[in-house]
Amino acid sequence: MPSKKTQKVRFRKGDRRPKADTEYTALSYRKRLIKRGKKMIWKVTEYPTKTVIGEYFFEEDAEKVTKFQNKHKVWHANGGIPKFLTIKL
């Protein structure tokens, strides 16, 4: 019968787990058709942060950005696109 290991770190009341590192979460980009007023707009969203990175009138433009970001993962090291480059709703 294997011996039981003792825990080397002592936890105290109120301790929290460390924040999940964004480097290990997979970023993905999706395009969606939304209706704004009478216009139909293609919106590109980054997941899991759910930030809007672009809105396009043509589907081809949104598809181009989505494919490029999903292939190259440009902002993966930063944990996603910086807030000042996103669209605020």
C-alpha positions in Angstrom: 0.0 0.0 0.0 1.5 3.4 -1.0 2.1 5.9 1.7 0.0 9.0 1.8 1.7 12.2 0.8 1.5 15.2 3.1 0.7 18.6 1.7 3.7 20.9 1.8 1.8 24.2 1.4 -0.5 25.4 4.2 -3.6 27.2 3.2 -5.3 29.7 5.4 -8.9 30.9 5.6 -9.5 33.5 2.8 -6.8 32.1 0.4 -7.7 32.1 -3.2 -6.4 30.0 -6.1 -4.1 31.9 -8.5 -5.7 33.5 -11.6 -5.8 31.2 -14.7 -3.0 32.2 -17.0 -4.4 33.6 -20.3 -1.4 32.1 -22.2 -2.9 28.6 -22.0 -6.5 29.6 -23.0 -7.1 29.2 -26.7 -8.1 32.4 -28.5 -10.5 32.0 -31.4 -12.2 34.5 -33.7 -15.8 34.3 -35.1 -17.9 36.3 -37.4 -21.6 37.0 -36.9 -24.3 38.7 -38.9 -26.1 41.4 -36.8 -28.8 43.9 -37.7 -28.3 47.5 -36.6 -31.2 49.6 -37.6 -31.9 48.8 -41.2 -28.3 47.8 -41.9 -26.9 44.2 -41.8 -23.3 44.2 -40.4 -20.7 41.5 -40.0 -19.2 41.6 -36.5 -15.8 39.8 -35.7 -15.6 38.8 -32.1 -12.6 37.4 -30.1 -13.4 34.5 -27.7 -13.1 33.8 -24.7 -12.8 37.5 -24.0 -15.8 38.3 -26.1 -14.4 41.6 -27.4 -15.5 43.0 -30.7 -12.5 43.7 -32.9 -14.2 44.8 -36.1 -17.5 45.5 -37.9 -17.7 45.1 -41.6 -20.4 45.7 -44.3 -19.1 42.9 -46.5 -18.8 39.3 -45.4 -15.6 38.8 -47.3 -13.8 41.5 -45.2 -14.9 39.9 -41.9 -13.9 36.4 -43.2 -10.5 37.7 -44.2 -9.8 39.0 -40.7 -11.2 36.0 -39.0 -9.1 33.5 -41.0 -5.9 35.5 -40.5 -6.3 35.9 -36.8 -7.3 32.2 -36.3 -4.3 31.1 -38.3 -1.6 33.3 -36.9 -2.8 34.1 -33.4 -1.1 37.6 -33.4 -2.4 38.7 -30.0 -2.1 35.3 -28.2 1.0 36.3 -26.2 -0.8 39.4 -24.9 -3.9 37.4 -23.8 -6.0 39.0 -26.6 -6.3 42.2 -28.5 -5.6 45.3 -26.3 -8.7 47.3 -25.2 -7.8 50.4 -27.1 -8.0 48.5 -30.4 -11.4 47.1 -29.8 -14.9 48.5 -30.6 -16.7 49.8 -27.5 -20.5 49.2 -27.6 
